[in-house]
C-alpha cells in the first residue's frame, strides 16, 4: 500500500494529542512543585520524571504510529500471556505505596503494569471477537471463552487492590462485546454479572464501603474520607470562570493531598477556571469523536473493534476521574489521561492514540487509492 506522509497521516489527531500532553506537563509542574519540595526537597521532582516519560512517549508514539495495526492481532496471544505474568509478578515482587501494591521497579523506573494491561486487554478482545463474527450470537461458543481470561486478569488487578482499573476494563469488555454484534440479552447478562461482582468487591472491603458513603455525603466525613472531595470543591469554587491564574492555586499549598495525580483537574479549575477546563474537554471531545469515526470507517473488524476499545477506554477514564473530582462518583484513583502525573498512564495513552492514528492512516490510504482507481477508470 503506497505511503504518503502529507496526505495520509491524521495530523489533527496527532496535534491535539500533543497539545493535551504538553498542557499536562505544564499543569503537573504547576500543581506539584509545593508537594515536591515538601516530600523530596526538590521543586522539580515530579516534572522531571513526567518530562522524561513524555520524551519516551514521543519516540514510542512515532514508532507505534508506523506499525500496521494488524501486527497487534498476531501478537495478541503473547500480549495476554505477558499481561497475566506481569500482573502475577506484581503480587509477589511489586512496590507498595499507601497500602496498594500496583507497581514494579525496573532500575530507575517505576511502572504500573495494570496501565499497560488495559491496552493489552483491548488488543486481545478485539482480536478474539473479530474472529467470532460468524457465531457472536452464541453465548457459550462466541462470547464466553474470552471472558474466562478477562476474569483472571480482573482478579489479579483487584488483588493489588485496584478496583477502579478493574472496573474500567470490565466496562470496555462489555462495550467491545456490544460492538462485536452480541445479542442484547447477552449484554444484559454481562452487565448484571459485572454489577454483582462489583457490589461484592465493594462490600468485601470496609474501606471501599466507606468511600461509597463518604462520596454520597462528604460533609459528614470532612475529617477523613470526605476531605479530598471537599478540598476539590473549594478549588473549583475559587477558580470561577477565568481562574486565579497559572501557579496561583491555594489548594495545592498542602490542602489538597498530591494534587498532581487524580485531582489535577481541581487545580486546573482553580488556576485556569472554567475556560481551562473547557479547553481540556474540547480536546477530549475531539479525540473521542475522531476515534469513533475511525472505528466506523475501518473496514477491518479487528481494526474497528480496536479503535472503539481504545477511545472508550480513554472516555471511561475521563468519566471516572471527572466524576471523582466533582463528587459525582466515588474516588477510584483513575488518572486523567494525558494530564495527571504518572509515566505509565501517559505512555500508554500516547501509544493508544498512535495505534488509533495508524488505523486512521490506513483508512485514508484505502479511500485515497480507491478514489485514484476510480479516476483512472473514468479517464
Secondary structure, DSSP 8 states (H G I E B T S, - for coil): ----HHHHS-HHHHHHHHHHHHHHHHHHHHHHHHHHHHHHS-TTHHHHHHHHHHHHHHHHHHHHHTS-THHHHHHHHHHHHHHHHHHHHHHHH-EEETTEEEEEEETTEEE-HHHHHHHHHHHHHHHHHHT-GGGTT-IIIIIIHHHHHHHHHHHHHHTTT-HHHHHHHHHHHHHHHHHTT--HHHHHHHHHHHHHHHHHHHHH-HHHHHHHHHHH-GGGGTTTTTHHHHHHHHHHHHHTTT-S-TT--STTTTTSTTTTSTTHHHHHHHHHHHHHHHHHHHHHHHHHHHHHHHHHH--SHHHHHHHHHHHHHHHHHHHHHHHHHHTSS-------TTTSS-HHHHHHHHHHHHHHHHHHHHHHHHHHHHHHHHHHHH-
